[in-house]
Amino acid sequence: MSYTEWKDKTREFKRIDVRGIQGNFFSGLKRQAIQIPAGSGLEVIQSFEPIRVN
C-alpha cells in the first residue's frame, strides 16, 4: 500500500506508546500487528532513535 493510500487513515490506527517499556518490546508489537486488519495500521510512539541493522 502506498503512502497516498493510507496517509488520511492514520487517525484510525491503533496507538501504542512504548516510551515506558524497558527491554525488548518487539514481540509485543509483532503480536499487535498480526491482529490488525488489512488496510489498517499501528502508530508506535517511542522516544529513542532506532538503529539500522544491515
VENDAFEN-V405010 format. One record per pair of residues at least 12 apart in sequence whose C-alpha atoms are under 10 Angstrom apart, sorted by the first residue. I is the first residue (numbers start at 1). GAP is how many residues later the second one is. If there is no record, write none. Layout:
i | gap
I | GAP
I | GAP
This chain:
i | gap
1 | 37
1 | 38
5 | 34
6 | 33
6 | 34
6 | 35
9 | 30
9 | 31
9 | 32
10 | 30
10 | 31
10 | 32
10 | 33
11 | 30
11 | 31
11 | 32
12 | 28
12 | 29
12 | 30
12 | 31
13 | 23
13 | 26
13 | 27
13 | 28
13 | 29
13 | 30
13 | 31
14 | 18
14 | 19
14 | 22
14 | 26
14 | 27
14 | 28
14 | 29
14 | 30
15 | 26
15 | 27
15 | 28
15 | 29
15 | 30
16 | 13
16 | 16
16 | 26
16 | 27
16 | 28
16 | 29
16 | 30
17 | 26
17 | 27
17 | 28
17 | 29
17 | 30
18 | 26
18 | 27
18 | 28
18 | 29
18 | 30
19 | 25
19 | 26
19 | 27
19 | 28
19 | 29
20 | 26
20 | 27
21 | 25
29 | 13
29 | 15
